Amino acid sequence: MDQLPALPALPDEAVVLGARAGSWREAVELAGGALAASGATDAGYAVDMVRMIEEHGPYVVVAPGLALAHARPGPAVRRDGLAIVTLAEPVPFGHPYNDPVRVVLALAGASSARHLQLVAEIANIFNDSDAVERLAQAASADEVREILGVPAA
């Protein structure tokens, strides 16, 4: 049985370093914009990600300083995609333990099964307790790709 690559490639367009966001919504919208710029989603996916957090709370803040923004697979998803935004100033998402967020990793899965596989692969990256700090300090898209273990597009 053929297995898909663990994580999709991360093109330069999907990496935004040192961004400024006034709120968690702006941070998630920046990440959604990076996914759209990479061609993985259309602009509506950012709206879907924000709506998921509004409906379900800050469950996307999965580790201190890290938000894993995502929404269900649907028509806004063109293909599997990954984007990362690091924030110049951390923003609160409302999580009781893991706020404020410095790194927003946006994920789009083309199918429900693939979405779950991608979430599991990302979780493995963050078994390394200093991965969030290394991402927050990354100075280039190449450095981000090295930390995440993903290829360029």
MDTraj code that builds the backbone (N, CA, C; nanometers):
import mdtraj as md
import numpy as np

residues = "MET ASP GLN LEU PRO ALA LEU PRO ALA LEU PRO ASP GLU ALA VAL VAL LEU GLY ALA ARG ALA GLY SER TRP ARG GLU ALA VAL GLU LEU ALA GLY GLY ALA LEU ALA ALA SER GLY ALA THR ASP ALA GLY TYR ALA VAL ASP MET VAL ARG MET ILE GLU GLU HIS GLY PRO TYR VAL VAL VAL ALA PRO GLY LEU ALA LEU ALA HIS ALA ARG PRO GLY PRO ALA VAL ARG ARG ASP GLY LEU ALA ILE VAL THR LEU ALA GLU PRO VAL PRO PHE GLY HIS PRO TYR ASN ASP PRO VAL ARG VAL VAL LEU ALA LEU ALA GLY ALA SER SER ALA ARG HIS LEU GLN LEU VAL ALA GLU ILE ALA ASN ILE PHE ASN ASP SER ASP ALA VAL GLU ARG LEU ALA GLN ALA ALA SER ALA ASP GLU VAL ARG GLU ILE LEU GLY VAL PRO ALA ALA".split()
xyz = np.array([
    [0.0845, -0.1179, 0.0000],
    [0.0000, 0.0000, 0.0000],
    [0.0888, 0.1238, 0.0000],
    [0.0637, 0.2135, -0.0921],
    [0.1405, 0.3377, -0.0990],
    [0.0992, 0.4300, 0.0140],
    [0.1979, 0.4957, 0.0715],
    [0.1698, 0.5894, 0.1792],
    [0.2050, 0.7293, 0.1326],
    [0.1184, 0.8229, 0.1614],
    [0.1456, 0.9627, 0.1270],
    [0.2617, 1.0136, 0.2104],
    [0.3339, 1.1141, 0.1590],
    [0.4393, 1.1743, 0.2409],
    [0.3804, 1.2221, 0.3734],
    [0.4615, 1.2181, 0.4770],
    [0.4139, 1.2533, 0.6107],
    [0.3460, 1.3903, 0.6124],
    [0.4170, 1.4931, 0.5730],
    [0.3605, 1.6279, 0.5702],
    [0.3798, 1.6873, 0.4315],
    [0.2890, 1.7745, 0.3898],
    [0.3054, 1.8362, 0.2582],
    [0.4243, 1.9325, 0.2566],
    [0.4699, 1.9631, 0.1372],
    [0.5771, 2.0608, 0.1206],
    [0.5322, 2.1962, 0.1761],
    [0.6298, 2.2775, 0.2124],
    [0.6021, 2.4093, 0.2690],
    [0.6677, 2.5147, 0.1796],
    [0.5901, 2.5709, 0.0861],
    [0.6477, 2.6720, -0.0024],
    [0.6746, 2.8024, 0.0720],
    [0.7633, 2.8834, 0.0174],
    [0.7954, 3.0122, 0.0796],
    [0.6704, 3.0957, 0.1061],
    [0.5720, 3.0889, 0.0155],
    [0.4490, 3.1688, 0.0306],
    [0.3707, 3.1312, 0.1556],
    [0.3962, 3.0115, 0.2080],
    [0.3220, 2.9623, 0.3243],
    [0.3938, 2.9900, 0.4562],
    [0.5024, 3.0677, 0.4515],
    [0.5795, 3.0997, 0.5715],
    [0.5795, 3.2512, 0.5904],
    [0.5286, 3.2953, 0.7054],
    [0.5247, 3.4375, 0.7396],
    [0.5937, 3.4525, 0.8748],
    [0.7061, 3.5226, 0.8750],
    [0.7863, 3.5345, 0.9968],
    [0.7778, 3.6754, 1.0549],
    [0.7653, 3.6825, 1.1875],
    [0.7645, 3.8114, 1.2562],
    [0.6436, 3.8971, 1.2259],
    [0.5293, 3.8335, 1.2018],
    [0.4066, 3.9065, 1.1683],
    [0.3506, 3.9781, 1.2908],
    [0.2713, 4.0786, 1.2654],
    [0.2018, 4.1500, 1.3724],
    [0.0523, 4.1238, 1.3601],
    [-0.0062, 4.0823, 1.4720],
    [-0.1498, 4.0558, 1.4771],
    [-0.2031, 4.1162, 1.6058],
    [-0.3150, 4.1839, 1.5965],
    [-0.3739, 4.2474, 1.7134],
    [-0.4639, 4.1551, 1.7932],
    [-0.4946, 4.0380, 1.7383],
    [-0.5860, 3.9448, 1.8050],
    [-0.5616, 3.8050, 1.7507],
    [-0.6208, 3.7066, 1.8171],
    [-0.6097, 3.5699, 1.7674],
    [-0.6741, 3.5584, 1.6306],
    [-0.7846, 3.6306, 1.6077],
    [-0.8508, 3.6240, 1.4763],
    [-0.7560, 3.6695, 1.3658],
    [-0.6872, 3.7813, 1.3901],
    [-0.5923, 3.8306, 1.2895],
    [-0.4798, 3.7298, 1.2668],
    [-0.4327, 3.6673, 1.3722],
    [-0.3251, 3.5682, 1.3592],
    [-0.3717, 3.4498, 1.2745],
    [-0.4931, 3.4018, 1.2999],
    [-0.5470, 3.2892, 1.2230],
    [-0.5730, 3.3317, 1.0789],
    [-0.6212, 3.4538, 1.0585],
    [-0.6436, 3.5036, 0.9221],
    [-0.5117, 3.5140, 0.8448],
    [-0.4039, 3.5553, 0.9125],
    [-0.2728, 3.5585, 0.8473],
    [-0.2311, 3.4183, 0.8036],
    [-0.2513, 3.3215, 0.8909],
    [-0.2162, 3.1837, 0.8577],
    [-0.3032, 3.1313, 0.7432],
    [-0.4311, 3.1657, 0.7455],
    [-0.5198, 3.1261, 0.6357],
    [-0.4793, 3.1920, 0.5047],
    [-0.4354, 3.3168, 0.5127],
    [-0.3869, 3.3855, 0.3929],
    [-0.2632, 3.3183, 0.3365],
    [-0.1765, 3.2688, 0.4245],
    [-0.0561, 3.1986, 0.3794],
    [-0.0921, 3.0656, 0.3130],
    [-0.1916, 2.9953, 0.3671],
    [-0.2382, 2.8718, 0.3020],
    [-0.2938, 2.9028, 0.1636],
    [-0.3730, 3.0088, 0.1545],
    [-0.4308, 3.0470, 0.0250],
    [-0.3213, 3.0897, -0.0727],
    [-0.2220, 3.1653, -0.0244],
    [-0.1124, 3.2104, -0.1111],
    [-0.0339, 3.0923, -0.1672],
    [-0.0296, 2.9825, -0.0911],
    [0.0424, 2.8637, -0.1367],
    [-0.0396, 2.7821, -0.2369],
    [-0.1679, 2.8135, -0.2495],
    [-0.2543, 2.7402, -0.3415],
    [-0.3249, 2.6210, -0.2791],
    [-0.3003, 2.5945, -0.1503],
    [-0.3617, 2.4779, -0.0855],
    [-0.5106, 2.4981, -0.0596],
    [-0.5499, 2.6227, -0.0330],
    [-0.6902, 2.6525, -0.0022],
    [-0.7320, 2.7789, -0.0747],
    [-0.8615, 2.8068, -0.0707],
    [-0.9058, 2.9386, -0.1131],
    [-0.9249, 3.0246, 0.0119],
    [-0.9554, 3.1508, -0.0079],
    [-0.9619, 3.2449, 0.1045],
    [-1.0683, 3.2073, 0.2072],
    [-1.1679, 3.1338, 0.1680],
    [-1.2748, 3.0952, 0.2599],
    [-1.2287, 3.0042, 0.3726],
    [-1.1153, 2.9379, 0.3556],
    [-1.0681, 2.8470, 0.4595],
    [-1.0301, 2.9224, 0.5862],
    [-0.9757, 3.0429, 0.5724],
    [-0.9425, 3.1241, 0.6907],
    [-1.0689, 3.1538, 0.7704],
    [-1.1770, 3.1844, 0.7019],
    [-1.3054, 3.2100, 0.7681],
    [-1.3510, 3.0847, 0.8422],
    [-1.3338, 2.9686, 0.7794],
    [-1.3721, 2.8418, 0.8425],
    [-1.2903, 2.8167, 0.9698],
    [-1.1591, 2.8459, 0.9641],
    [-1.0738, 2.8245, 1.0814],
    [-1.1163, 2.9148, 1.1968],
    [-1.1438, 3.0413, 1.1677],
    [-1.1887, 3.1344, 1.2718],
    [-1.3206, 3.0858, 1.3316],
    [-1.4124, 3.0430, 1.2463],
    [-1.5434, 2.9967, 1.2939],
    [-1.5292, 2.8760, 1.3863],
    [-1.4365, 2.7846, 1.3551],
    [-1.4161, 2.6672, 1.4415],
    [-1.3746, 2.7101, 1.5829],
    [-1.2873, 2.8099, 1.5913],
    [-1.2428, 2.8566, 1.7233],
    [-1.3554, 2.9304, 1.7939],
    [-1.4318, 3.0096, 1.7196],
    [-1.5460, 3.0786, 1.7810],
    [-1.6466, 2.9786, 1.8362],
    [-1.6681, 2.8683, 1.7641],
    [-1.7674, 2.7690, 1.8061],
    [-1.7173, 2.6764, 1.9166],
    [-1.5879, 2.6416, 1.9133],
    [-1.5371, 2.5380, 2.0029],
    [-1.4359, 2.5867, 2.1049],
    [-1.4033, 2.7145, 2.1018],
    [-1.3069, 2.7688, 2.1967],
    [-1.1638, 2.7472, 2.1499],
    [-1.0687, 2.7803, 2.2362],
    [-0.9273, 2.7802, 2.1967],
    [-0.8611, 2.6422, 2.1991],
    [-0.9355, 2.5404, 2.1556],
    [-0.8821, 2.4037, 2.1533],
    [-0.7606, 2.3921, 2.0612],
    [-0.7429, 2.4862, 1.9699],
    [-0.6312, 2.4806, 1.8745],
    [-0.4977, 2.5155, 1.9401],
    [-0.5014, 2.5696, 2.0613],
    [-0.3768, 2.6032, 2.1316],
    [-0.3313, 2.4745, 2.2010],
    [-0.2482, 2.3998, 2.1297],
    [-0.2177, 2.2615, 2.1667],
    [-0.0934, 2.2461, 2.2536],
    [-0.0156, 2.3522, 2.2660],
    [0.1057, 2.3505, 2.3479],
    [0.1366, 2.4944, 2.3846],
    [0.2168, 2.5180, 2.4871],
    [0.2500, 2.6556, 2.5220],
    [0.3062, 2.7321, 2.4014],
    [0.2364, 2.8384, 2.3652],
    [0.2818, 2.9241, 2.2568],
    [0.2466, 2.8786, 2.1172],
    [0.1770, 2.7651, 2.1022],
    [0.1492, 2.7075, 1.9701],
    [0.0001, 2.6880, 1.9460],
    [-0.0471, 2.7431, 1.8350],
    [-0.1840, 2.7165, 1.7893],
    [-0.1773, 2.6357, 1.6607],
    [-0.2546, 2.5300, 1.6546],
    [-0.2675, 2.4479, 1.5350],
    [-0.4046, 2.4778, 1.4745],
    [-0.4078, 2.5785, 1.3885],
    [-0.5340, 2.6244, 1.3303],
    [-0.5731, 2.5340, 1.2140],
    [-0.6988, 2.4937, 1.2126],
    [-0.7482, 2.4079, 1.1049],
    [-0.8997, 2.4113, 1.1044],
    [-0.9566, 2.3595, 0.9971],
    [-1.1009, 2.3438, 0.9858],
    [-1.1252, 2.2112, 0.9151],
    [-1.2501, 2.1754, 0.9053],
    [-1.2834, 2.0487, 0.8400],
    [-1.2497, 2.0551, 0.6909],
    [-1.2172, 1.9388, 0.6329],
    [-1.2005, 1.9353, 0.4874],
    [-1.3317, 1.9775, 0.4206],
    [-1.3212, 2.0462, 0.3111],
    [-1.4400, 2.0922, 0.2415],
    [-1.4016, 2.1595, 0.1111],
    [-1.4971, 2.2303, 0.0505],
    [-1.4717, 2.2898, -0.0809],
    [-1.3617, 2.3956, -0.0821],
    [-1.3304, 2.4544, 0.0335],
    [-1.2247, 2.5565, 0.0383],
    [-1.0853, 2.4957, 0.0328],
    [-1.0755, 2.3629, 0.0519],
    [-0.9452, 2.2948, 0.0499],
    [-0.9207, 2.2383, -0.0900],
    [-0.8134, 2.2856, -0.1525],
    [-0.7765, 2.2382, -0.2866],
    [-0.6855, 2.1157, -0.2789],
    [-0.5983, 2.1149, -0.1779],
    [-0.5044, 2.0043, -0.1584],
    [-0.4518, 2.0142, -0.0157],
    [-0.3836, 1.9110, 0.0298],
    [-0.3204, 1.9162, 0.1611],
    [-0.2276, 2.0371, 0.1658],
    [-0.2276, 2.1057, 0.2792],
    [-0.1403, 2.2213, 0.2905],
    [-0.1017, 2.2504, 0.4334],
    [0.0086, 2.3210, 0.4444],
    [0.0655, 2.3600, 0.5714],
    [0.1138, 2.5031, 0.5564],
    [0.0917, 2.5840, 0.6590],
    [0.1449, 2.7208, 0.6605],
    [0.1861, 2.7518, 0.8033],
    [0.2802, 2.8434, 0.8159],
    [0.3250, 2.8817, 0.9497],
    [0.3407, 3.0322, 0.9573],
    [0.2933, 3.0865, 1.0689],
    [0.3078, 3.2286, 1.0981],
    [0.3728, 3.2399, 1.2351],
    [0.4834, 3.3134, 1.2413],
    [0.5399, 3.3470, 1.3723],
    [0.5035, 3.4913, 1.4010],
    [0.4763, 3.5191, 1.5262],
    [0.4281, 3.6510, 1.5657],
    [0.5371, 3.7299, 1.6382],
    [0.5521, 3.8558, 1.5990],
    [0.6491, 3.9437, 1.6639],
    [0.6124, 3.9631, 1.8108],
    [0.4840, 3.9744, 1.8371],
    [0.4315, 3.9858, 1.9736],
    [0.3266, 3.8775, 1.9918],
    [0.3371, 3.7960, 2.0955],
    [0.2386, 3.6895, 2.1171],
    [0.0976, 3.7457, 2.1396],
    [-0.0024, 3.6661, 2.1023],
    [-0.1418, 3.7062, 2.1231],
    [-0.2151, 3.5994, 2.2044],
    [-0.3073, 3.6416, 2.2901],
    [-0.3871, 3.5451, 2.3660],
    [-0.5003, 3.4876, 2.2806],
    [-0.5230, 3.3589, 2.2964],
    [-0.6351, 3.2912, 2.2307],
    [-0.7451, 3.2600, 2.3326],
    [-0.7150, 3.2794, 2.4606],
    [-0.8119, 3.2449, 2.5641],
    [-0.7916, 3.1074, 2.6233],
    [-0.6761, 3.0465, 2.5988],
    [-0.6471, 2.9145, 2.6553],
    [-0.5962, 2.9317, 2.7990],
    [-0.6462, 2.8511, 2.8932],
    [-0.6083, 2.8713, 3.0334],
    [-0.4624, 2.8416, 3.0665],
    [-0.3945, 2.7586, 2.9861],
    [-0.2579, 2.7192, 3.0203],
    [-0.1545, 2.7554, 2.9139],
    [-0.1927, 2.7521, 2.7883],
    [-0.0954, 2.7607, 2.6798],
    [-0.0837, 2.8976, 2.6136],
    [-0.1585, 2.9959, 2.6599],
    [-0.1470, 3.1323, 2.6081],
    [-0.0213, 3.1972, 2.6624],
    [0.0286, 3.3002, 2.5992],
    [-0.0116, 3.3513, 2.4679],
    [0.0573, 3.2729, 2.3564],
    [0.0069, 3.2888, 2.2347],
    [0.0553, 3.2144, 2.1189],
    [0.1591, 3.2962, 2.0426],
    [0.2691, 3.2304, 2.0098],
    [0.3761, 3.2929, 1.9304],
    [0.3861, 3.2335, 1.7912],
    [0.3356, 3.1093, 1.7755],
    [0.3454, 3.0383, 1.6487],
    [0.2072, 2.9839, 1.6124],
    [0.1624, 3.0160, 1.4908],
    [0.0372, 2.9606, 1.4394],
    [0.0719, 2.8707, 1.3222],
    [0.0404, 2.7442, 1.3372],
    [0.0603, 2.6468, 1.2311],
    [-0.0774, 2.6166, 1.1746],
    [-0.0975, 2.6466, 1.0466],
    [-0.2271, 2.6221, 0.9826],
    [-0.2177, 2.4949, 0.9002],
    [-0.3230, 2.4174, 0.9068],
    [-0.3270, 2.2871, 0.8427],
    [-0.4546, 2.2739, 0.7615],
    [-0.4407, 2.2224, 0.6397],
    [-0.5571, 2.1898, 0.5566],
    [-0.5392, 2.0478, 0.5059],
    [-0.6377, 1.9648, 0.5312],
    [-0.6357, 1.8274, 0.4810],
    [-0.7438, 1.8106, 0.3769],
    [-0.7101, 1.7443, 0.2667],
    [-0.8045, 1.7289, 0.1561],
    [-0.9157, 1.6286, 0.1869],
    [-0.8925, 1.5407, 0.2848],
    [-0.9945, 1.4441, 0.3265],
    [-0.9884, 1.4314, 0.4779],
    [-1.0934, 1.3758, 0.5355],
    [-1.0946, 1.3589, 0.6815],
    [-0.9827, 1.2665, 0.7275],
    [-0.9601, 1.1579, 0.6560],
    [-0.8547, 1.0639, 0.6943],
    [-0.7181, 1.1315, 0.6849],
    [-0.6959, 1.2055, 0.5789],
    [-0.5672, 1.2734, 0.5614],
    [-0.5498, 1.3808, 0.6679],
    [-0.6566, 1.4515, 0.7000],
    [-0.6520, 1.5559, 0.8028],
    [-0.6028, 1.4956, 0.9350],
    [-0.6590, 1.3830, 0.9743],
    [-0.6188, 1.3178, 1.0992],
    [-0.4736, 1.2714, 1.0937],
    [-0.4313, 1.2195, 0.9781],
    [-0.2923, 1.1768, 0.9625],
    [-0.1982, 1.2962, 0.9784],
    [-0.2338, 1.4097, 0.9196],
    [-0.1495, 1.5289, 0.9285],
    [-0.1399, 1.5793, 1.0726],
    [-0.2518, 1.5809, 1.1432],
    [-0.2503, 1.6241, 1.2832],
    [-0.1568, 1.5340, 1.3642],
    [-0.1629, 1.4034, 1.3410],
    [-0.0772, 1.3095, 1.4139],
    [0.0704, 1.3343, 1.3822],
    [0.1018, 1.3590, 1.2559],
    [0.2411, 1.3847, 1.2176],
    [0.2925, 1.5139, 1.2826],
    [0.2084, 1.6158, 1.2864],
    [0.2474, 1.7428, 1.3483],
    [0.2696, 1.7236, 1.4979],
    [0.1839, 1.6450, 1.5606],
    [0.2009, 1.6189, 1.7045],
    [0.3379, 1.5580, 1.7324],
    [0.3862, 1.4719, 1.6448],
    [0.5178, 1.4103, 1.6638],
    [0.6289, 1.5146, 1.6654],
    [0.6171, 1.6168, 1.5816],
    [0.7181, 1.7230, 1.5764],
    [0.7295, 1.7904, 1.7124],
    [0.6147, 1.8119, 1.7758],
    [0.6130, 1.8888, 1.8995],
    [0.6343, 1.8032, 2.0236],
    [0.6717, 1.6755, 2.0038],
    [0.7251, 1.5965, 2.1144],
    [0.8588, 1.6561, 2.1587],
    [0.9231, 1.7263, 2.0672],
    [1.0467, 1.8005, 2.0968],
    [1.0039, 1.9292, 2.1674],
    [1.0317, 1.9379, 2.2970],
    [0.9778, 2.0476, 2.3781],
    [1.0281, 2.1855, 2.3379],
    [1.1391, 2.1941, 2.2659],
    [1.1853, 2.3273, 2.2270],
    [1.1516, 2.3619, 2.0822],
    [1.0711, 2.2786, 2.0152],
    [1.0358, 2.3055, 1.8750],
    [0.9611, 2.4377, 1.8591],
    [0.8698, 2.4695, 1.9506],
    [0.7947, 2.5951, 1.9391],
    [0.8897, 2.7144, 1.9501],
    [0.9793, 2.7083, 2.0466],
    [1.0749, 2.8186, 2.0630],
    [1.1636, 2.8317, 1.9402],
    [1.2101, 2.7209, 1.8868],
    [1.2940, 2.7257, 1.7669],
    [1.2178, 2.7844, 1.6490],
    [1.0909, 2.7468, 1.6337],
    [1.0096, 2.8056, 1.5265],
    [0.9897, 2.9549, 1.5477],
    [0.9607, 2.9940, 1.6721],
    [0.9373, 3.1357, 1.7024],
    [1.0596, 3.2197, 1.6687],
    [1.1783, 3.1604, 1.6806],
    [1.3030, 3.2329, 1.6551],
    [1.3540, 3.2168, 1.5118],
    [1.2895, 3.1346, 1.4322],
    [1.3378, 3.1063, 1.2967],
    [1.3481, 3.2345, 1.2148],
    [1.4570, 3.2432, 1.1379],
    [1.4844, 3.3639, 1.0603],
    [1.4599, 3.3455, 0.9105],
    [1.4263, 3.2229, 0.8686],
    [1.4047, 3.1989, 0.7258],
    [1.3081, 3.0829, 0.7063],
    [1.2491, 3.0789, 0.5861],
    [1.1615, 2.9669, 0.5520],
    [1.2394, 2.8358, 0.5531],
    [1.3649, 2.8399, 0.5097],
    [1.4464, 2.7178, 0.5120],
    [1.4645, 2.6657, 0.6541],
    [1.4851, 2.7557, 0.7485],
    [1.5007, 2.7146, 0.8880],
    [1.3714, 2.6518, 0.9405],
    [1.2565, 2.7110, 0.9052],
    [1.1271, 2.6550, 0.9449],
    [1.1114, 2.5141, 0.8873],
    [1.1428, 2.4981, 0.7598],
    [1.1307, 2.3664, 0.6959],
    [1.2213, 2.2634, 0.7638],
    [1.3402, 2.3053, 0.8029],
    [1.4322, 2.2143, 0.8704],
    [1.3746, 2.1689, 1.0049],
    [1.3188, 2.2611, 1.0817],
    [1.2603, 2.2285, 1.2130],
    [1.1426, 2.1326, 1.1961],
    [1.0579, 2.1590, 1.0960],
    [0.9394, 2.0769, 1.0738],
    [0.9701, 1.9473, 0.9990],
    [1.0861, 1.9414, 0.9356],
    [1.1215, 1.8230, 0.8584],
    [1.0401, 1.8087, 0.7314],
    [1.0126, 1.9214, 0.6655],
    [0.9336, 1.9194, 0.5423],
    [1.0146, 1.9789, 0.4276],
    [0.9839, 1.9382, 0.3053],
    [1.0543, 1.9927, 0.1897],
    [0.9969, 2.1281, 0.1451],
    [1.0752, 2.1973, 0.0648],
    [1.0237, 2.3170, -0.0043],
    [0.9332, 2.2694, -0.1172],
    [0.8508, 2.3566, -0.1659],
    [0.7617, 2.3179, -0.2749],
    [0.8379, 2.3101, -0.4053],
])
top = md.Topology()
chain = top.add_chain()
for i, resn in enumerate(residues, 1):
    res = top.add_residue(resn, chain, resSeq=i)
    for name in ("N", "CA", "C"):
        top.add_atom(name, md.element.get_by_symbol(name[0]), res)
traj = md.Trajectory(xyz[None], top)
